[in-house]
Amino acid sequence: LRENIARYFGVALERQAVYDEDGLLTTGADFSRALQRVHPKLYVYDVAEMNRELRDRTVEELEQIDAEVEQSWRHFGARTARGRLPA
């Protein structure tokens, strides 16, 4: 999907921010969930052209996701996602 967005809408992969009604789509599961809705609606933004308010809200959302992922790593016995304990 992201490659098609790049091709048809001219937004390079590394500059895409794709949202649905629930927020930023970051994982394959997010995209799958969004596309399985009765009437899927996606919003595509070029990160370089996003308004400040949406960019700030997205950064806050990503910080929350990062904190949740770090907590999951700790539950599985790793210190952080970047510095895992040896197996």
N, CA, C and O atoms as a printed pandas DataFrame, in Angstrom:
     atom_number atom_name residue_name chain_id  residue_number  x_coord  y_coord  z_coord
0              1         N          LEU        A               1    0.820   -1.192    0.000
1              2        CA          LEU        A               1    0.000    0.000    0.000
2              3         C          LEU        A               1    0.870    1.264    0.000
3              4         O          LEU        A               1    0.619    2.207   -0.751
4              5         N          ARG        A               2    1.892    1.261    0.855
5              6        CA          ARG        A               2    2.745    2.458    0.943
6              7         C          ARG        A               2    3.484    2.713   -0.367
7              8         O          ARG        A               2    3.705    3.862   -0.749
8              9         N          GLU        A               3    3.867    1.631   -1.055
9             10        CA          GLU        A               3    4.532    1.807   -2.356
10            11         C          GLU        A               3    3.553    2.387   -3.382
11            12         O          GLU        A               3    3.934    3.210   -4.215
12            13         N          ASN        A               4    2.298    1.953   -3.317
13            14        CA          ASN        A               4    1.292    2.515   -4.220
14            15         C          ASN        A               4    1.016    3.983   -3.900
15            16         O          ASN        A               4    0.802    4.786   -4.808
16            17         N          ILE        A               5    1.019    4.333   -2.631
17            18        CA          ILE        A               5    0.856    5.737   -2.250
18            19         C          ILE        A               5    1.982    6.561   -2.858
19            20         O          ILE        A               5    1.748    7.644   -3.394
20            21         N          ALA        A               6    3.202    6.045   -2.775
21            22        CA          ALA        A               6    4.344    6.757   -3.361
22            23         C          ALA        A               6    4.162    6.914   -4.867
23            24         O          ALA        A               6    4.411    7.985   -5.420
24            25         N          ARG        A               7    3.734    5.856   -5.518
25            26        CA          ARG        A               7    3.591    5.874   -6.975
26            27         C          ARG        A               7    2.460    6.800   -7.426
27            28         O          ARG        A               7    2.654    7.619   -8.324
28            29         N          TYR        A               8    1.293    6.678   -6.816
29            30        CA          TYR        A               8    0.121    7.389   -7.317
30            31         C          TYR        A               8   -0.071    8.788   -6.735
31            32         O          TYR        A               8   -0.691    9.642   -7.368
32            33         N          PHE        A               9    0.455    9.025   -5.537
33            34        CA          PHE        A               9    0.266   10.331   -4.918
34            35         C          PHE        A               9    1.558   11.125   -4.799
35            36         O          PHE        A               9    1.545   12.281   -4.378
36            37         N          GLY        A              10    2.671   10.507   -5.169
37            38        CA          GLY        A              10    3.943   11.220   -5.190
38            39         C          GLY        A              10    4.509   11.552   -3.820
39            40         O          GLY        A              10    5.270   12.509   -3.682
40            41         N          VAL        A              11    4.146   10.766   -2.795
41            42        CA          VAL        A              11    4.701   10.981   -1.457
42            43         C          VAL        A              11    5.673    9.836   -1.192
43            44         O          VAL        A              11    5.266    8.681   -1.066
44            45         N          ALA        A              12    6.947   10.163   -1.111
45            46        CA          ALA        A              12    7.993    9.152   -0.923
46            47         C          ALA        A              12    7.758    8.353    0.363
47            48         O          ALA        A              12    7.249    8.883    1.350
48            49         N          LEU        A              13    8.131    7.082    0.336
49            50        CA          LEU        A              13    7.933    6.191    1.487
50            51         C          LEU        A              13    8.428    6.807    2.791
51            52         O          LEU        A              13    7.732    6.769    3.806
52            53         N          GLU        A              14    9.631    7.375    2.760
53            54        CA          GLU        A              14   10.226    7.901    3.996
54            55         C          GLU        A              14    9.552    9.181    4.481
55            56         O          GLU        A              14    9.844    9.643    5.584
56            57         N          ARG        A              15    8.657    9.766    3.681
57            58        CA          ARG        A              15    7.971   10.997    4.086
58            59         C          ARG        A              15    6.473   10.796    4.301
59            60         O          ARG        A              15    5.743   11.764    4.511
60            61         N          GLN        A              16    6.010    9.548    4.249
61            62        CA          GLN        A              16    4.579    9.277    4.394
62            63         C          GLN        A              16    4.155    9.212    5.858
63            64         O          GLN        A              16    4.841    8.640    6.704
64            65         N          ALA        A              17    3.006    9.815    6.123
65            66        CA          ALA        A              17    2.312    9.642    7.397
66            67         C          ALA        A              17    0.882    9.297    7.002
67            68         O          ALA        A              17    0.187   10.119    6.405
68            69         N          VAL        A              18    0.439    8.086    7.331
69            70        CA          VAL        A              18   -0.882    7.609    6.926
70            71         C          VAL        A              18   -1.729    7.420    8.182
71            72         O          VAL        A              18   -1.304    6.775    9.140
72            73         N          TYR        A              19   -2.922    7.987    8.161
73            74        CA          TYR        A              19   -3.834    7.953    9.299
74            75         C          TYR        A              19   -5.167    7.360    8.876
75            76         O          TYR        A              19   -5.516    7.349    7.695
76            77         N          ASP        A              20   -5.906    6.867    9.867
77            78        CA          ASP        A              20   -7.315    6.561    9.680
78            79         C          ASP        A              20   -8.061    7.307   10.782
79            80         O          ASP        A              20   -7.496    8.202   11.410
80            81         N          GLU        A              21   -9.313    6.953   11.025
81            82        CA          GLU        A              21  -10.098    7.652   12.038
82            83         C          GLU        A              21   -9.522    7.499   13.440
83            84         O          GLU        A              21   -9.780    8.333   14.308
84            85         N          ASP        A              22   -8.734    6.432   13.674
85            86        CA          ASP        A              22   -8.176    6.176   15.000
86            87         C          ASP        A              22   -6.803    6.790   15.213
87            88         O          ASP        A              22   -6.347    6.871   16.353
88            89         N          GLY        A              23   -6.141    7.217   14.172
89            90        CA          GLY        A              23   -4.822    7.813   14.337
90            91         C          GLY        A              23   -3.819    7.276   13.338
91            92         O          GLY        A              23   -4.181    6.716   12.303
92            93         N          LEU        A              24   -2.556    7.458   13.667
93            94        CA          LEU        A              24   -1.439    7.086   12.808
94            95         C          LEU        A              24   -1.378    5.580   12.612
95            96         O          LEU        A              24   -1.512    4.820   13.571
96            97         N          LEU        A              25   -1.178    5.147   11.374
97            98        CA          LEU        A              25   -1.002    3.726   11.057
98            99         C          LEU        A              25    0.498    3.463   10.996
99           100         O          LEU        A              25    1.208    4.052   10.182
100          101         N          THR        A              26    0.971    2.575   11.862
101          102        CA          THR        A              26    2.418    2.329   11.912
102          103         C          THR        A              26    2.801    0.891   11.608
103          104         O          THR        A              26    3.909    0.634   11.139
104          105         N          THR        A              27    1.910   -0.041   11.867
105          106        CA          THR        A              27    2.248   -1.452   11.674
106          107         C          THR        A              27    1.372   -2.074   10.600
107          108         O          THR        A              27    0.356   -1.509   10.194
108          109         N          GLY        A              28    1.786   -3.245   10.151
109          110        CA          GLY        A              28    0.959   -3.983    9.202
110          111         C          GLY        A              28   -0.419   -4.268    9.781
111          112         O          GLY        A              28   -1.418   -4.238    9.063
112          113         N          ALA        A              29   -0.472   -4.546   11.081
113          114        CA          ALA        A              29   -1.761   -4.794   11.740
114          115         C          ALA        A              29   -2.638   -3.549   11.709
115          116         O          ALA        A              29   -3.852   -3.651   11.531
116          117         N          ASP        A              30   -2.033   -2.371   11.882
117          118        CA          ASP        A              30   -2.797   -1.123   11.805
118          119         C          ASP        A              30   -3.429   -0.957   10.426
119          120         O          ASP        A              30   -4.612   -0.638   10.308
120          121         N          PHE        A              31   -2.624   -1.178    9.385
121          122        CA          PHE        A              31   -3.130   -1.035    8.015
122          123         C          PHE        A              31   -4.221   -2.064    7.734
123          124         O          PHE        A              31   -5.237   -1.741    7.119
124          125         N          SER        A              32   -4.015   -3.294    8.177
125          126        CA          SER        A              32   -4.997   -4.346    7.964
126          127         C          SER        A              32   -6.316   -3.993    8.639
127          128         O          SER        A              32   -7.380   -4.123    8.034
128          129         N          ARG        A              33   -6.250   -3.551    9.880
129          130        CA          ARG        A              33   -7.449   -3.154   10.620
130          131         C          ARG        A              33   -8.168   -2.023    9.903
131          132         O          ARG        A              33   -9.389   -2.058    9.745
132          133         N          ALA        A              34   -7.415   -1.022    9.472
133          134        CA          ALA        A              34   -8.009    0.138    8.801
134          135         C          ALA        A              34   -8.706   -0.258    7.502
135          136         O          ALA        A              34   -9.780    0.255    7.186
136          137         N          LEU        A              35   -8.098   -1.163    6.759
137          138        CA          LEU        A              35   -8.659   -1.545    5.463
138          139         C          LEU        A              35   -9.809   -2.535    5.576
139          140         O          LEU        A              35  -10.530   -2.752    4.601
140          141         N          GLN        A              36   -9.995   -3.138    6.741
141          142        CA          GLN        A              36  -11.090   -4.084    6.926
142          143         C          GLN        A              36  -12.388   -3.413    7.384
143          144         O          GLN        A              36  -13.405   -4.083    7.562
144          145         N          ARG        A              37  -12.351   -2.120    7.571
145          146        CA          ARG        A              37  -13.569   -1.403    7.961
146          147         C          ARG        A              37  -14.581   -1.460    6.824
147          148         O          ARG        A              37  -14.225   -1.692    5.669
148          149         N          VAL        A              38  -15.837   -1.246    7.166
149          150        CA          VAL        A              38  -16.897   -1.248    6.156
150          151         C          VAL        A              38  -16.633   -0.169    5.111
151          152         O          VAL        A              38  -16.761   -0.417    3.912
152          153         N          HIS        A              39  -16.264    1.024    5.562
153          154        CA          HIS        A              39  -15.949    2.136    4.657
154          155         C          HIS        A              39  -14.591    2.714    5.055
155          156         O          HIS        A              39  -14.530    3.739    5.734
156          157         N          PRO        A              40  -13.509    2.067    4.640
157          158        CA          PRO        A              40  -12.191    2.563    5.058
158          159         C          PRO        A              40  -11.915    3.951    4.489
159          160         O          PRO        A              40  -12.242    4.256    3.342
160          161         N          LYS        A              41  -11.309    4.771    5.322
161          162        CA          LYS        A              41  -10.919    6.111    4.901
162          163         C          LYS        A              41   -9.518    6.362    5.436
163          164         O          LYS        A              41   -9.293    6.357    6.646
164          165         N          LEU        A              42   -8.583    6.583    4.525
165          166        CA          LEU        A              42   -7.201    6.852    4.897
166          167         C          LEU        A              42   -6.855    8.292    4.555
167          168         O          LEU        A              42   -7.341    8.855    3.574
168          169         N          TYR        A              43   -6.013    8.866    5.380
169          170        CA          TYR        A              43   -5.527   10.222    5.168
170          171         C          TYR        A              43   -4.022   10.130    4.976
171          172         O          TYR        A              43   -3.314    9.612    5.840
172          173         N          VAL        A              44   -3.538   10.625    3.860
173          174        CA          VAL        A              44   -2.114   10.542    3.527
174          175         C          VAL        A              44   -1.509   11.935    3.607
175          176         O          VAL        A              44   -2.021   12.884    3.013
176          177         N          TYR        A              45   -0.413   12.042    4.349
177          178        CA          TYR        A              45    0.294   13.310    4.484
178          179         C          TYR        A              45    1.752   13.132    4.114
179          180         O          TYR        A              45    2.336   12.064    4.298
180          181         N          ASP        A              46    2.319   14.191    3.595
181          182        CA          ASP        A              46    3.765   14.289    3.391
182          183         C          ASP        A              46    4.298   14.943    4.662
183          184         O          ASP        A              46    3.943   16.081    4.968
184          185         N          VAL        A              47    5.142   14.237    5.399
185          186        CA          VAL        A              47    5.655   14.736    6.669
186          187         C          VAL        A              47    6.281   16.124    6.507
187          188         O          VAL        A              47    6.173   16.961    7.403
188          189         N          ALA        A              48    6.924   16.364    5.388
189          190        CA          ALA        A              48    7.578   17.646    5.159
190          191         C          ALA        A              48    6.573   18.789    5.000
191          192         O          ALA        A              48    6.937   19.958    5.121
192          193         N          GLU        A              49    5.303   18.450    4.728
193          194        CA          GLU        A              49    4.292   19.487    4.490
194          195         C          GLU        A              49    3.169   19.488    5.533
195          196         O          GLU        A              49    2.187   20.213    5.372
196          197         N          MET        A              50    3.296   18.696    6.587
197          198        CA          MET        A              50    2.266   18.617    7.622
198          199         C          MET        A              50    2.193   19.918    8.408
199          200         O          MET        A              50    3.202   20.592    8.613
200          201         N          ASN        A              51    0.976   20.264    8.849
201          202        CA          ASN        A              51    0.866   21.453    9.692
202          203         C          ASN        A              51    1.430   21.136   11.076
203          204         O          ASN        A              51    1.513   19.976   11.479
204          205         N          ARG        A              52    1.808   22.167   11.776
205          206        CA          ARG        A              52    2.511   22.028   13.059
206          207         C          ARG        A              52    1.681   21.262   14.094
207          208         O          ARG        A              52    2.217   20.420   14.815
208          209         N          GLU        A              53    0.388   21.545   14.171
209          210        CA          GLU        A              53   -0.471   20.897   15.161
210          211         C          GLU        A              53   -0.533   19.388   14.956
211          212         O          GLU        A              53   -0.397   18.627   15.914
212          213         N          LEU        A              54   -0.737   18.949   13.714
213          214        CA          LEU        A              54   -0.796   17.522   13.420
214          215         C          LEU        A              54    0.554   16.855   13.664
215          216         O          LEU        A              54    0.616   15.739   14.179
216          217         N          ARG        A              55    1.620   17.532   13.299
217          218        CA          ARG        A              55    2.967   16.995   13.528
218          219         C          ARG        A              55    3.217   16.810   15.027
219          220         O          ARG        A              55    3.708   15.763   15.448
220          221         N          ASP        A              56    2.882   17.822   15.831
221          222        CA          ASP        A              56    3.088   17.733   17.281
222          223         C          ASP        A              56    2.250   16.617   17.896
223          224         O          ASP        A              56    2.731   15.876   18.754
224          225         N          ARG        A              57    0.996   16.498   17.458
225          226        CA          ARG        A              57    0.121   15.448   17.972
226          227         C          ARG        A              57    0.669   14.065   17.601
227          228         O          ARG        A              57    0.588   13.127   18.393
228          229         N          THR        A              58    1.221   13.949   16.400
229          230        CA          THR        A              58    1.793   12.680   15.952
230          231         C          THR        A              58    3.035   12.328   16.759
231          232         O          THR        A              58    3.229   11.168   17.122
232          233         N          VAL        A              59    3.873   13.310   17.041
233          234        CA          VAL        A              59    5.068   13.067   17.853
234          235         C          VAL        A              59    4.662   12.564   19.237
235          236         O          VAL        A              59    5.280   11.642   19.769
236          237         N          GLU        A              60    3.625   13.167   19.821
237          238        CA          GLU        A              60    3.144   12.708   21.130
238          239         C          GLU        A              60    2.647   11.264   21.053
239          240         O          GLU        A              60    2.925   10.461   21.944
240          241         N          GLU        A              61    1.915   10.937   19.991
241          242        CA          GLU        A              61    1.414    9.580   19.813
242          243         C          GLU        A              61    2.563    8.583   19.664
243          244         O          GLU        A              61    2.522    7.494   20.236
244          245         N          LEU        A              62    3.586    8.957   18.897
245          246        CA          LEU        A              62    4.741    8.073   18.719
246          247         C          LEU        A              62    5.511    7.891   20.024
247          248         O          LEU        A              62    6.009    6.799   20.296
248          249         N          GLU        A              63    5.616    8.940   20.829
249          250        CA          GLU        A              63    6.281    8.820   22.125
250          251         C          GLU        A              63    5.530    7.840   23.022
251          252         O          GLU        A              63    6.150    7.052   23.736
252          253         N          GLN        A              64    4.199    7.886   22.990
253          254        CA          GLN        A              64    3.391    6.960   23.774
254          255         C          GLN        A              64    3.601    5.515   23.288
255          256         O          GLN        A              64    3.765    4.597   24.092
256          257         N          ILE        A              65    3.593    5.334   21.971
257          258        CA          ILE        A              65    3.826    4.001   21.407
258          259         C          ILE        A              65    5.200    3.496   21.819
259          260         O          ILE        A              65    5.343    2.333   22.197
260          261         N          ASP        A              66    6.216    4.358   21.751
261          262        CA          ASP        A              66    7.573    3.979   22.126
262          263         C          ASP        A              66    7.633    3.537   23.582
263          264         O          ASP        A              66    8.293    2.548   23.901
264          265         N          ALA        A              67    6.951    4.257   24.468
265          266        CA          ALA        A              67    6.938    3.898   25.890
266          267         C          ALA        A              67    6.278    2.542   26.095
267          268         O          ALA        A              67    6.743    1.741   26.906
268          269         N          GLU        A              68    5.198    2.280   25.367
269          270        CA          GLU        A              68    4.513    0.994   25.489
270          271         C          GLU        A              68    5.372   -0.152   24.968
271          272         O          GLU        A              68    5.378   -1.235   25.554
272          273         N          VAL        A              69    6.093    0.071   23.884
273          274        CA          VAL        A              69    6.982   -0.961   23.336
274          275         C          VAL        A              69    8.126   -1.235   24.314
275          276         O          VAL        A              69    8.484   -2.391   24.537
276          277         N          GLU        A              70    8.694   -0.193   24.890
277          278        CA          GLU        A              70    9.767   -0.380   25.869
278          279         C          GLU        A              70    9.271   -1.203   27.057
279          280         O          GLU        A              70    9.990   -2.066   27.561
280          281         N          GLN        A              71    8.045   -0.937   27.502
281          282        CA          GLN        A              71    7.476   -1.706   28.607
282          283         C          GLN        A              71    7.322   -3.178   28.209
283          284         O          GLN        A              71    7.595   -4.070   29.012
284          285         N          SER        A              72    6.889   -3.428   26.980
285          286        CA          SER        A              72    6.770   -4.811   26.501
286          287         C          SER        A              72    8.124   -5.495   26.477
287          288         O          SER        A              72    8.233   -6.660   26.860
288          289         N          TRP        A              73    9.162   -4.788   26.032
289          290        CA          TRP        A              73   10.509   -5.374   26.032
290          291         C          TRP        A              73   10.904   -5.784   27.444
291          292         O          TRP        A              73   11.472   -6.858   27.643
292          293         N          ARG        A              74   10.607   -4.936   28.427
293          294        CA          ARG        A              74   10.956   -5.267   29.820
294          295         C          ARG        A              74   10.189   -6.499   30.294
295          296         O          ARG        A              74   10.741   -7.327   31.018
296          297         N          HIS        A              75    8.928   -6.630   29.895
297          298        CA          HIS        A              75    8.138   -7.799   30.279
298          299         C          HIS        A              75    8.738   -9.091   29.726
299          300         O          HIS        A              75    8.588  -10.158   30.321
300          301         N          PHE        A              76    9.413   -8.985   28.595
301          302        CA          PHE        A              76   10.030  -10.161   27.986
302          303         C          PHE        A              76   11.489  -10.319   28.381
303          304         O          PHE        A              76   12.218  -11.099   27.769
304          305         N          GLY        A              77   11.920   -9.584   29.401
305          306        CA          GLY        A              77   13.257   -9.761   29.946
306          307         C          GLY        A              77   14.342   -8.962   29.261
307          308         O          GLY        A              77   15.522   -9.268   29.431
308          309         N          ALA        A              78   13.993   -7.972   28.510
309          310        CA          ALA        A              78   14.991   -7.122   27.867
310          311         C          ALA        A              78   14.982   -5.760   28.539
311          312         O          ALA        A              78   13.937   -5.294   28.992
312          313         N          ARG        A              79   16.120   -5.135   28.603
313          314        CA          ARG        A              79   16.196   -3.790   29.200
314          315         C          ARG        A              79   15.501   -2.777   28.322
315          316         O          ARG        A              79   14.617   -2.053   28.780
316          317         N          THR        A              80   15.899   -2.721   27.053
317          318        CA          THR        A              80   15.291   -1.818   26.079
318          319         C          THR        A              80   15.285   -2.506   24.739
319          320         O          THR        A              80   15.943   -3.529   24.552
320          321         N          ALA        A              81   14.551   -1.952   23.816
321          322        CA          ALA        A              81   14.506   -2.517   22.468
322          323         C          ALA        A              81   15.873   -2.465   21.818
323          324         O          ALA        A              81   16.202   -3.323   20.999
324          325         N          ARG        A              82   16.680   -1.463   22.172
325          326        CA          ARG        A              82   17.975   -1.293   21.542
326          327         C          ARG        A              82   19.103   -2.050   22.273
327          328         O          ARG        A              82   20.140   -2.351   21.683
328          329         N          GLY        A              83   18.885   -2.348   23.552
329          330        CA          GLY        A              83   19.920   -3.010   24.339
330          331         C          GLY        A              83   19.391   -4.244   25.019
331          332         O          GLY        A              83   19.290   -4.285   26.245
332          333         N          ARG        A              84   19.058   -5.232   24.257
333          334        CA          ARG        A              84   18.478   -6.459   24.795
334          335         C          ARG        A              84   19.495   -7.241   25.614
335          336         O          ARG        A              84   20.697   -7.211   25.351
336          337         N          LEU        A              85   18.976   -7.938   26.608
337          338        CA          LEU        A              85   19.835   -8.833   27.404
338          339         C          LEU        A              85   20.188  -10.049   26.561
339          340         O          LEU        A              85   19.392  -10.458   25.715
340          341         N          PRO        A              86   21.344  -10.628   26.765
341          342        CA          PRO        A              86   21.697  -11.843   26.025
342          343         C          PRO        A              86   20.740  -12.979   26.363
343          344         O          PRO        A              86   20.207  -13.044   27.470
344          345         N          ALA        A              87   20.531  -13.862   25.412
345          346        CA          ALA        A              87   19.599  -14.986   25.603
346          347         C          ALA        A              87   20.162  -16.047   26.478
347          348         O          ALA        A              87   19.500  -17.054   26.732
